[in-house]
Amino acid sequence: MVENSGTLTIRSSIISDSSKDGLLGGGSATVSDSLILRNDRGAVAFGGVTLINCTVDSNRLGVLAHVSFDDCAQLADHQQPAGRG
């Protein structure tokens, strides 16, 4: 699990196999050119989260936005849709 409450930048990474959140964004987070795979919830936003050229796949919930996701690209066809909690 990756958790932030400040400013976070992740590039060319794999966030996977968490029994809870893959990414928990409480501050400002930018994730680019990365895979978010096989987590309970792929990416959860309490602050601003931007996903650029990321693949979110095989998570129970793909993207859960409590505030805002600026950009979500390339959600797999069978991935749960983005939602608001």
N, CA, C and O atoms as a printed pandas DataFrame, in Angstrom:
     atom_number atom_name residue_name chain_id  residue_number  x_coord  y_coord  z_coord
0              1         N          MET        A               1    0.837   -1.171    0.000
1              2        CA          MET        A               1    0.000    0.000    0.000
2              3         C          MET        A               1    0.887    1.240    0.000
3              4         O          MET        A               1    1.897    1.312    0.699
4              5         N          VAL        A               2    0.475    2.209   -0.805
5              6        CA          VAL        A               2    1.141    3.509   -0.840
6              7         C          VAL        A               2    0.160    4.525   -0.286
7              8         O          VAL        A               2   -0.955    4.650   -0.793
8              9         N          GLU        A               3    0.563    5.258    0.753
9             10        CA          GLU        A               3   -0.315    6.242    1.376
10            11         C          GLU        A               3    0.401    7.580    1.433
11            12         O          GLU        A               3    1.590    7.644    1.748
12            13         N          ASN        A               4   -0.334    8.660    1.125
13            14        CA          ASN        A               4    0.282    9.979    1.237
14            15         C          ASN        A               4   -0.682   10.981    1.821
15            16         O          ASN        A               4   -1.899   10.847    1.694
16            17         N          SER        A               5   -0.116   11.998    2.470
17            18        CA          SER        A               5   -0.916   13.114    2.960
18            19         C          SER        A               5   -0.276   14.437    2.555
19            20         O          SER        A               5   -0.771   15.504    2.919
20            21         N          GLY        A               6    0.808   14.373    1.813
21            22        CA          GLY        A               6    1.485   15.562    1.309
22            23         C          GLY        A               6    1.451   15.551   -0.204
23            24         O          GLY        A               6    0.384   15.443   -0.808
24            25         N          THR        A               7    2.625   15.662   -0.820
25            26        CA          THR        A               7    2.745   15.596   -2.277
26            27         C          THR        A               7    3.526   14.346   -2.639
27            28         O          THR        A               7    4.596   14.091   -2.088
28            29         N          LEU        A               8    2.983   13.561   -3.575
29            30        CA          LEU        A               8    3.576   12.287   -3.951
30            31         C          LEU        A               8    3.609   12.172   -5.460
31            32         O          LEU        A               8    2.626   12.483   -6.133
32            33         N          THR        A               9    4.753   11.721   -6.004
33            34        CA          THR        A               9    4.870   11.430   -7.429
34            35         C          THR        A               9    5.420   10.019   -7.581
35            36         O          THR        A               9    6.454    9.681   -7.004
36            37         N          ILE        A              10    4.723    9.196   -8.362
37            38        CA          ILE        A              10    5.154    7.817   -8.636
38            39         C          ILE        A              10    5.247    7.668  -10.141
39            40         O          ILE        A              10    4.328    8.055  -10.863
40            41         N          ARG        A              11    6.361    7.103  -10.627
41            42        CA          ARG        A              11    6.559    6.878  -12.057
42            43         C          ARG        A              11    7.023    5.444  -12.299
43            44         O          ARG        A              11    7.816    4.893  -11.535
44            45         N          SER        A              12    6.515    4.859  -13.371
45            46        CA          SER        A              12    6.987    3.546  -13.848
46            47         C          SER        A              12    7.064    2.525  -12.720
47            48         O          SER        A              12    8.114    1.927  -12.484
48            49         N          SER        A              13    5.953    2.331  -12.030
49            50        CA          SER        A              13    5.934    1.436  -10.876
50            51         C          SER        A              13    4.785    0.444  -10.964
51            52         O          SER        A              13    3.882    0.583  -11.790
52            53         N          ILE        A              14    4.837   -0.552  -10.099
53            54        CA          ILE        A              14    3.753   -1.517   -9.943
54            55         C          ILE        A              14    3.283   -1.443   -8.494
55            56         O          ILE        A              14    4.061   -1.651   -7.564
56            57         N          ILE        A              15    2.000   -1.143   -8.319
57            58        CA          ILE        A              15    1.372   -1.138   -6.997
58            59         C          ILE        A              15    0.427   -2.325   -6.994
59            60         O          ILE        A              15   -0.591   -2.304   -7.685
60            61         N          SER        A              16    0.749   -3.367   -6.222
61            62        CA          SER        A              16   -0.035   -4.596   -6.361
62            63         C          SER        A              16   -0.146   -5.384   -5.062
63            64         O          SER        A              16    0.632   -5.224   -4.122
64            65         N          ASP        A              17   -1.170   -6.251   -5.069
65            66        CA          ASP        A              17   -1.351   -7.308   -4.082
66            67         C          ASP        A              17   -1.536   -6.814   -2.648
67            68         O          ASP        A              17   -1.085   -7.466   -1.706
68            69         N          SER        A              18   -2.193   -5.672   -2.478
69            70        CA          SER        A              18   -2.523   -5.198   -1.135
70            71         C          SER        A              18   -3.888   -5.754   -0.738
71            72         O          SER        A              18   -4.795   -5.834   -1.567
72            73         N          SER        A              19   -4.031   -6.132    0.515
73            74        CA          SER        A              19   -5.330   -6.632    0.973
74            75         C          SER        A              19   -6.304   -5.487    1.234
75            76         O          SER        A              19   -7.472   -5.726    1.540
76            77         N          LYS        A              20   -5.833   -4.249    1.117
77            78        CA          LYS        A              20   -6.717   -3.095    1.278
78            79         C          LYS        A              20   -6.517   -2.162    0.084
79            80         O          LYS        A              20   -6.813   -2.556   -1.044
80            81         N          ASP        A              21   -6.026   -0.943    0.293
81            82        CA          ASP        A              21   -5.857    0.024   -0.795
82            83         C          ASP        A              21   -4.491   -0.125   -1.453
83            84         O          ASP        A              21   -3.475   -0.282   -0.777
84            85         N          GLY        A              22   -4.484   -0.074   -2.788
85            86        CA          GLY        A              22   -3.204   -0.018   -3.484
86            87         C          GLY        A              22   -2.576    1.349   -3.299
87            88         O          GLY        A              22   -1.422    1.458   -2.885
88            89         N          LEU        A              23   -3.340    2.402   -3.610
89            90        CA          LEU        A              23   -2.921    3.782   -3.428
90            91         C          LEU        A              23   -3.988    4.501   -2.625
91            92         O          LEU        A              23   -5.160    4.493   -3.001
92            93         N          LEU        A              24   -3.596    5.124   -1.521
93            94        CA          LEU        A              24   -4.505    5.931   -0.714
94            95         C          LEU        A              24   -3.980    7.354   -0.751
95            96         O          LEU        A              24   -3.008    7.684   -0.072
96            97         N          GLY        A              25   -4.627    8.193   -1.545
97            98        CA          GLY        A              25   -4.165    9.559   -1.743
98            99         C          GLY        A              25   -4.903   10.541   -0.868
99           100         O          GLY        A              25   -6.073   10.832   -1.118
100          101         N          GLY        A              26   -4.241   11.061    0.160
101          102        CA          GLY        A              26   -4.856   12.035    1.042
102          103         C          GLY        A              26   -4.414   13.447    0.745
103          104         O          GLY        A              26   -5.052   14.406    1.180
104          105         N          GLY        A              27   -3.327   13.587    0.008
105          106        CA          GLY        A              27   -2.829   14.908   -0.373
106          107         C          GLY        A              27   -2.917   15.046   -1.873
107          108         O          GLY        A              27   -3.969   14.808   -2.466
108          109         N          SER        A              28   -1.821   15.427   -2.484
109          110        CA          SER        A              28   -1.739   15.553   -3.929
110          111         C          SER        A              28   -0.849   14.429   -4.456
111          112         O          SER        A              28    0.330   14.355   -4.110
112          113         N          ALA        A              29   -1.410   13.558   -5.289
113          114        CA          ALA        A              29   -0.649   12.421   -5.809
114          115         C          ALA        A              29   -0.753   12.377   -7.332
115          116         O          ALA        A              29   -1.834   12.537   -7.899
116          117         N          THR        A              30    0.379   12.159   -7.978
117          118        CA          THR        A              30    0.421   11.943   -9.422
118          119         C          THR        A              30    1.104   10.612   -9.673
119          120         O          THR        A              30    2.233   10.392   -9.234
120          121         N          VAL        A              31    0.419    9.726  -10.378
121          122        CA          VAL        A              31    0.962    8.418  -10.720
122          123         C          VAL        A              31    0.986    8.328  -12.237
123          124         O          VAL        A              31   -0.040    8.536  -12.884
124          125         N          SER        A              32    2.146    8.020  -12.813
125          126        CA          SER        A              32    2.241    7.938  -14.271
126          127         C          SER        A              32    2.956    6.666  -14.695
127          128         O          SER        A              32    3.835    6.152  -14.004
128          129         N          ASP        A              33    2.541    6.176  -15.872
129          130        CA          ASP        A              33    3.175    5.011  -16.507
130          131         C          ASP        A              33    3.324    3.846  -15.536
131          132         O          ASP        A              33    4.383    3.222  -15.468
132          133         N          SER        A              34    2.265    3.554  -14.787
133          134        CA          SER        A              34    2.328    2.537  -13.741
134          135         C          SER        A              34    1.163    1.561  -13.834
135          136         O          SER        A              34    0.168    1.819  -14.512
136          137         N          LEU        A              35    1.305    0.436  -13.141
137          138        CA          LEU        A              35    0.269   -0.584  -13.045
138          139         C          LEU        A              35   -0.263   -0.604  -11.618
139          140         O          LEU        A              35    0.509   -0.575  -10.659
140          141         N          ILE        A              36   -1.595   -0.655  -11.481
141          142        CA          ILE        A              36   -2.237   -0.814  -10.173
142          143         C          ILE        A              36   -3.068   -2.087  -10.272
143          144         O          ILE        A              36   -4.130   -2.093  -10.895
144          145         N          LEU        A              37   -2.583   -3.170   -9.654
145          146        CA          LEU        A              37   -3.114   -4.509   -9.896
146          147         C          LEU        A              37   -3.421   -5.270   -8.611
147          148         O          LEU        A              37   -2.696   -5.160   -7.622
148          149         N          ARG        A              38   -4.510   -6.047   -8.640
149          150        CA          ARG        A              38   -4.823   -7.064   -7.635
150          151         C          ARG        A              38   -4.848   -6.544   -6.193
151          152         O          ARG        A              38   -4.363   -7.216   -5.283
152          153         N          ASN        A              39   -5.403   -5.366   -5.987
153          154        CA          ASN        A              39   -5.611   -4.822   -4.650
154          155         C          ASN        A              39   -7.101   -4.919   -4.338
155          156         O          ASN        A              39   -7.906   -5.146   -5.242
156          157         N          ASP        A              40   -7.475   -4.752   -3.077
157          158        CA          ASP        A              40   -8.901   -4.702   -2.778
158          159         C          ASP        A              40   -9.504   -3.475   -3.457
159          160         O          ASP        A              40  -10.473   -3.595   -4.206
160          161         N          ARG        A              41   -8.938   -2.298   -3.201
161          162        CA          ARG        A              41   -9.332   -1.062   -3.885
162          163         C          ARG        A              41   -8.075   -0.519   -4.545
163          164         O          ARG        A              41   -7.089   -0.227   -3.868
164          165         N          GLY        A              42   -8.110   -0.384   -5.863
165          166        CA          GLY        A              42   -6.911    0.016   -6.597
166          167         C          GLY        A              42   -6.369    1.363   -6.178
167          168         O          GLY        A              42   -5.217    1.469   -5.755
168          169         N          ALA        A              43   -7.193    2.399   -6.292
169          170        CA          ALA        A              43   -6.771    3.751   -5.920
170          171         C          ALA        A              43   -7.932    4.458   -5.238
171          172         O          ALA        A              43   -9.051    4.471   -5.750
172          173         N          VAL        A              44   -7.654    5.046   -4.078
173          174        CA          VAL        A              44   -8.665    5.757   -3.296
174          175         C          VAL        A              44   -8.175    7.190   -3.109
175          176         O          VAL        A              44   -7.028    7.411   -2.720
176          177         N          ALA        A              45   -9.051    8.172   -3.388
177          178        CA          ALA        A              45   -8.656    9.580   -3.284
178          179         C          ALA        A              45   -9.457   10.300   -2.214
179          180         O          ALA        A              45  -10.686   10.346   -2.272
180          181         N          PHE        A              46   -8.755   10.862   -1.235
181          182        CA          PHE        A              46   -9.328   11.809   -0.284
182          183         C          PHE        A              46   -8.850   13.210   -0.626
183          184         O          PHE        A              46   -9.411   14.200   -0.159
184          185         N          GLY        A              47   -7.814   13.285   -1.441
185          186        CA          GLY        A              47   -7.271   14.539   -1.949
186          187         C          GLY        A              47   -7.262   14.459   -3.459
187          188         O          GLY        A              47   -8.002   13.659   -4.031
188          189         N          GLY        A              48   -6.453   15.257   -4.119
189          190        CA          GLY        A              48   -6.375   15.223   -5.575
190          191         C          GLY        A              48   -5.439   14.131   -6.056
191          192         O          GLY        A              48   -4.288   14.073   -5.621
192          193         N          VAL        A              49   -5.900   13.274   -6.933
193          194        CA          VAL        A              49   -5.086   12.203   -7.500
194          195         C          VAL        A              49   -5.179   12.282   -9.014
195          196         O          VAL        A              49   -6.269   12.406   -9.574
196          197         N          THR        A              50   -4.029   12.210   -9.673
197          198        CA          THR        A              50   -3.968   12.185  -11.130
198          199         C          THR        A              50   -3.294   10.893  -11.561
199          200         O          THR        A              50   -2.175   10.600  -11.139
200          201         N          LEU        A              51   -3.976   10.118  -12.407
201          202        CA          LEU        A              51   -3.403    8.910  -13.005
202          203         C          LEU        A              51   -3.168    9.204  -14.472
203          204         O          LEU        A              51   -4.105    9.556  -15.189
204          205         N          ILE        A              52   -1.924    9.065  -14.934
205          206        CA          ILE        A              52   -1.562    9.344  -16.314
206          207         C          ILE        A              52   -0.948    8.084  -16.917
207          208         O          ILE        A              52    0.056    7.571  -16.424
208          209         N          ASN        A              53   -1.564    7.597  -17.989
209          210        CA          ASN        A              53   -1.065    6.418  -18.688
210          211         C          ASN        A              53   -0.855    5.244  -17.727
211          212         O          ASN        A              53    0.171    4.566  -17.776
212          213         N          CYS        A              54   -1.841    5.015  -16.851
213          214        CA          CYS        A              54   -1.788    3.915  -15.891
214          215         C          CYS        A              54   -2.808    2.849  -16.274
215          216         O          CYS        A              54   -3.846    3.151  -16.863
216          217         N          THR        A              55   -2.508    1.626  -15.939
217          218        CA          THR        A              55   -3.455    0.537  -16.103
218          219         C          THR        A              55   -3.913    0.101  -14.719
219          220         O          THR        A              55   -3.096   -0.241  -13.865
220          221         N          VAL        A              56   -5.220    0.116  -14.505
221          222        CA          VAL        A              56   -5.831   -0.294  -13.240
222          223         C          VAL        A              56   -6.636   -1.550  -13.550
223          224         O          VAL        A              56   -7.633   -1.477  -14.268
224          225         N          ASP        A              57   -6.220   -2.713  -13.018
225          226        CA          ASP        A              57   -6.838   -3.972  -13.424
226          227         C          ASP        A              57   -6.837   -4.970  -12.271
227          228         O          ASP        A              57   -5.946   -4.966  -11.421
228          229         N          SER        A              58   -7.858   -5.824  -12.264
229          230        CA          SER        A              58   -7.978   -6.961  -11.343
230          231         C          SER        A              58   -8.017   -6.548   -9.878
231          232         O          SER        A              58   -7.549   -7.285   -9.010
232          233         N          ASN        A              59   -8.571   -5.376   -9.601
233          234        CA          ASN        A              59   -8.843   -4.936   -8.238
234          235         C          ASN        A              59  -10.335   -5.159   -7.976
235          236         O          ASN        A              59  -11.124   -5.170   -8.921
236          237         N          ARG        A              60  -10.735   -5.336   -6.715
237          238        CA          ARG        A              60  -12.168   -5.465   -6.431
238          239         C          ARG        A              60  -12.886   -4.189   -6.847
239          240         O          ARG        A              60  -13.907   -4.255   -7.531
240          241         N          LEU        A              61  -12.373   -3.030   -6.449
241          242        CA          LEU        A              61  -12.838   -1.721   -6.917
242          243         C          LEU        A              61  -11.645   -1.039   -7.581
243          244         O          LEU        A              61  -10.548   -1.017   -7.022
244          245         N          GLY        A              62  -11.855   -0.495   -8.748
245          246        CA          GLY        A              62  -10.743    0.127   -9.467
246          247         C          GLY        A              62  -10.335    1.452   -8.866
247          248         O          GLY        A              62   -9.222    1.599   -8.363
248          249         N          VAL        A              63  -11.249    2.429   -8.918
249          250        CA          VAL        A              63  -10.957    3.784   -8.460
250          251         C          VAL        A              63  -12.123    4.253   -7.597
251          252         O          VAL        A              63  -13.277    4.201   -8.021
252          253         N          LEU        A              64  -11.816    4.712   -6.387
253          254        CA          LEU        A              64  -12.836    5.228   -5.486
254          255         C          LEU        A              64  -12.469    6.665   -5.155
255          256         O          LEU        A              64  -11.449    6.920   -4.514
256          257         N          ALA        A              65  -13.303    7.606   -5.592
257          258        CA          ALA        A              65  -13.003    9.027   -5.416
258          259         C          ALA        A              65  -13.894    9.634   -4.351
259          260         O          ALA        A              65  -15.101    9.772   -4.552
260          261         N          HIS        A              66  -13.305   10.002   -3.209
261          262        CA          HIS        A              66  -14.033   10.737   -2.177
262          263         C          HIS        A              66  -14.006   12.231   -2.475
263          264         O          HIS        A              66  -14.865   12.977   -2.006
264          265         N          VAL        A              67  -13.012   12.669   -3.261
265          266        CA          VAL        A              67  -12.896   14.076   -3.639
266          267         C          VAL        A              67  -12.831   14.156   -5.153
267          268         O          VAL        A              67  -13.866   14.340   -5.794
268          269         N          SER        A              68  -11.647   14.023   -5.752
269          270        CA          SER        A              68  -11.559   14.123   -7.216
270          271         C          SER        A              68  -10.378   13.353   -7.762
271          272         O          SER        A              68   -9.307   13.292   -7.159
272          273         N          PHE        A              69  -10.607   12.772   -8.915
273          274        CA          PHE        A              69   -9.532   12.215   -9.718
274          275         C          PHE        A              69   -9.460   13.104  -10.939
275          276         O          PHE        A              69  -10.459   13.285  -11.635
276          277         N          ASP        A              70   -8.285   13.663  -11.210
277          278        CA          ASP        A              70   -8.153   14.584  -12.329
278          279         C          ASP        A              70   -8.145   13.853  -13.665
279          280         O          ASP        A              70   -8.648   14.382  -14.656
280          281         N          ASP        A              71   -7.593   12.665  -13.711
281          282        CA          ASP        A              71   -7.478   11.958  -14.979
282          283         C          ASP        A              71   -7.390   10.465  -14.696
283          284         O          ASP        A              71   -6.548   10.033  -13.909
284          285         N          CYS        A              72   -8.237    9.686  -15.317
285          286        CA          CYS        A              72   -8.176    8.228  -15.211
286          287         C          CYS        A              72   -8.172    7.674  -16.621
287          288         O          CYS        A              72   -9.128    7.865  -17.372
288          289         N          ALA        A              73   -7.118    7.000  -16.977
289          290        CA          ALA        A              73   -7.009    6.458  -18.319
290          291         C          ALA        A              73   -6.784    4.953  -18.260
291          292         O          ALA        A              73   -6.124    4.446  -17.354
292          293         N          GLN        A              74   -7.333    4.260  -19.223
293          294        CA          GLN        A              74   -7.058    2.853  -19.472
294          295         C          GLN        A              74   -7.504    1.942  -18.340
295          296         O          GLN        A              74   -6.727    1.107  -17.878
296          297         N          LEU        A              75   -8.755    2.091  -17.881
297          298        CA          LEU        A              75   -9.322    1.114  -16.960
298          299         C          LEU        A              75   -9.677   -0.122  -17.769
299          300         O          LEU        A              75  -10.281   -0.010  -18.836
300          301         N          ALA        A              76   -9.320   -1.264  -17.291
301          302        CA          ALA        A              76   -9.601   -2.499  -18.011
302          303         C          ALA        A              76  -11.105   -2.696  -18.164
303          304         O          ALA        A              76  -11.882   -2.239  -17.326
304          305         N          ASP        A              77  -11.510   -3.371  -19.224
305          306        CA          ASP        A              77  -12.929   -3.568  -19.520
306          307         C          ASP        A              77  -13.687   -4.221  -18.380
307          308         O          ASP        A              77  -14.847   -3.876  -18.152
308          309         N          HIS        A              78  -13.077   -5.154  -17.653
309          310        CA          HIS        A              78  -13.779   -5.885  -16.604
310          311         C          HIS        A              78  -13.547   -5.262  -15.222
311          312         O          HIS        A              78  -13.963   -5.830  -14.212
312          313         N          GLN        A              79  -12.898   -4.121  -15.174
313          314        CA          GLN        A              79  -12.632   -3.439  -13.901
314          315         C          GLN        A              79  -13.897   -2.761  -13.397
315          316         O          GLN        A              79  -14.678   -2.249  -14.200
316          317         N          GLN        A              80  -14.117   -2.746  -12.098
317          318        CA          GLN        A              80  -15.251   -2.029  -11.523
318          319         C          GLN        A              80  -15.117   -0.554  -11.885
319          320         O          GLN        A              80  -14.008   -0.019  -11.872
320          321         N          PRO        A              81  -16.218    0.111  -12.206
321          322        CA          PRO        A              81  -16.145    1.519  -12.612
322          323         C          PRO        A              81  -15.752    2.428  -11.457
323          324         O          PRO        A              81  -15.867    2.073  -10.284
324          325         N          ALA        A              82  -15.280    3.626  -11.837
325          326        CA          ALA        A              82  -14.934    4.634  -10.834
326          327         C          ALA        A              82  -16.196    5.024  -10.073
327          328         O          ALA        A              82  -17.294    4.989  -10.629
328          329         N          GLY        A              83  -16.047    5.390   -8.823
329          330        CA          GLY        A              83  -17.214    5.760   -8.043
330          331         C          GLY        A              83  -16.891    6.823   -7.023
331          332         O          GLY        A              83  -15.736    7.217   -6.859
332          333         N          ARG        A              84  -17.895    7.273   -6.355
333          334        CA          ARG        A              84  -17.748    8.242   -5.267
334          335         C          ARG        A              84  -18.193    7.573   -3.973
335          336         O          ARG        A              84  -19.235    6.919   -3.914
336          337         N          GLY        A              85  -17.372    7.756   -2.933
337          338        CA          GLY        A              85  -17.699    7.153   -1.646
338          339         C          GLY        A              85  -18.169    8.167   -0.661
339          340         O          GLY        A              85  -18.486    7.821    0.477
